[in-house]
Amino acid sequence: MASSMTSPAPQSSENGHGATARASAEQAGVTTQPSERDARLDNAKFILIALVVVGHAIEPLTDYGPASALYYWIYFFHMPAFILISGYLSRSFDASSNRVEKLVLSLAVPYLIFWTAHQTIYTVERGGLPDAVSVLKPTWTLWFLVALFLWRLSVPLWQRLRWPVAIAVVISVFGAMSSLGETLSMGRVVSFLPFFVLGLSLRREHFAYLDRFWIRVSSLLVLGVTAVLAVPISDRLSRDWLFWRDSLTDRDIDPLLPSIGIRLAFMGLALAMTVAILALTPKQRTWYTSLGAYTLFVYLGHSVFLLLLKNTPWYDMMSGPVALVTTLVMAVGLTLLLCAPWVRRCLQWAVEPQPTWFLRQDDKGLARKEADASRRAAEREKSTV
């Protein structure tokens, strides 16, 4: 989902490198510090993570019409777009032992830490432990870490297939016909799979098409039309369609038609809006470009903050437009705060853990760590010149 904001590492042809947890997080595809960084992707990652925070922050306000429409509009595309970028940044994953170790350190360990934090908050809120607690059932936002972990492990397979995107779409549609339950969030893992595989299939030259004038004009129209459509859709369509989580057989309408048609329509809508957002995202460096490297800090940190906030009078004190505007400002401020260097230093033990106490370090691994440390020091020195 990262290195120092003041001295970002240059890009490499891969999505991260080195043996430390910081490089591990880069390998996870959520924040990366690749050579010849693509500023468009860094900008897009920051915009999308800000939308994630905004969407979660305004969820308790969705009884208010404009808040509900904004919530639906964000949920039309924000996670599919994030997942597509994650797939693109996962192309170099080869399932080697070194890569798998990094994947565990960057996703599995933070998952366990924040799952414990979430469950602690839930326990205090409920006044006791639930009847059953399973670490295999992700809490709230943590489904994405599980999904990314499983998707990345499958990268070598998708790269061997002739028609990976078409196969992923078929799996997604037919998977939605089965009740996969809450274990490992398999419903979302399968439903969002096409976006990850599509990102995995993209190449740098594909992004050049986004700079064409007619695509940018069309992108403005797409985002404008979908913003208008979000108003009636938020009144008529269940929010379950936005989460890509539950089986189509659990709905009150026929699971084949129109359910599959609606699912495919949402898939097409998400893809169109993803293209539109990427086309309109600046491709040059901006003031927030470097912040795109810290999305895992924001993603994990904001979940704890908002869980605590929902147990305060915040959402009871305000209503209507005042509540919406105030919460939007708070969400954007929280996003920026979680990118601040001092906050990242406080969260680093949980977001970028270095559990050397249970990993045996061989001589080669130690030498690699020392070489990586020297390389990063040289890069920091170069970046200050």
C-alpha positions, 0 to 999 in steps of 0.5 A: 500500500512505503518509504519516507515522504521526503525522500521517495525511492526512484522506480524500478521495473518491478513493484518494489524490491529488497527484503525489508517490510517497507519493500514488502509493502511495495510488493503488495501492490497497494503502495509502491515505490517503483524507478521511473515512477508513473505520476498518473498512477501515484496521483490516481492512488491518492485520489482513490484512497481519499474517496475510500475514506470519504465513502466510509466517513459519510456512510452513516449519513446516507439517510440524507439524499445528497450524501446517499447519492455521493455514496453510491457514485463513489461506490460505483467505481472506487474499489474496482479502480483501485483493484485494477491499479493493484493488478497492474502493479502486480505484474512482476509477482512470480510466486518465488519464496522471497516474493511470498515472504514479502507478501506475508509480511506486507499483507498477512501480518498487518491483517492480523494486527488490524483484525485484532484492533477491530475486534477489540473495538467491537468487543468494547462496543458490544460489552463482551465477546461475540459467540464466535470469532474467526480470524478467517472472517475479515472485519470491515475494510480488511477484506481487501488485504485478504483478496489482494493476498489471494489474487497475487498468489494467482498471478503466475496462473493468469499470466499463462492463460490465453484469455485471462480477462474473459475467464475471470469474468466468467468466474466472477459471474458464475461465482456470484451464483453461489453462496460463498459465505464470509470466510476469507471474503470469497464473495468479493475475491471472486466478484472483483477478480476481473478488475485485478486480472484486467490490470494484470493484463495492461501494459504501459503503452495502454495508458497512452490512449488515455491522453487522447482528447476525445477520451478525456471529453468522453470521461467528463461526460461519463462522470457527469452522467453517472453523478446524475444517475446516482440520484435515482439509483440510490433511491431504488437499488439496494446498496448490496449491489455496490458491495459485490459481496453477497450471492445473487441467489440471496436477492429478491429478484431472479438470480439469472435475469435480471440479476446477472444483467445488473451485475454485468451492468455494474461491471461495465459501469465500474470499468467506464468510470475507472477509465474516466478517472484515470484519463482525467488524473494528471499525468505530471507530478502534483503536490499529492503525487508523493502521497500516493505511496502511502495508501496502506497507511491511510487504508488501515489507519482510517478504519480504526479512526472511523470505528472509534468515531462512530462510537462518539456523538459525532454523527448525532450532533449534525444533520443535513448539508452541515453534517455532509460538508463537515464530514467531507472536510474531516475525511479529506483532512484524515487522509492527509493526516495519515500520510504525514511523516510523524503519523506514519512513524507511529503506525509503521510497526503495524502497517510495515511490521518487521517481525524478525523475532519469528523469521530466521535470518540467513547470511544471504538475507542479512547481506541483502538487507544491508545492500538494500539499506545502502541503496536506499541511503544513496537514493535519499542522498541523491534525492536531496541534491 
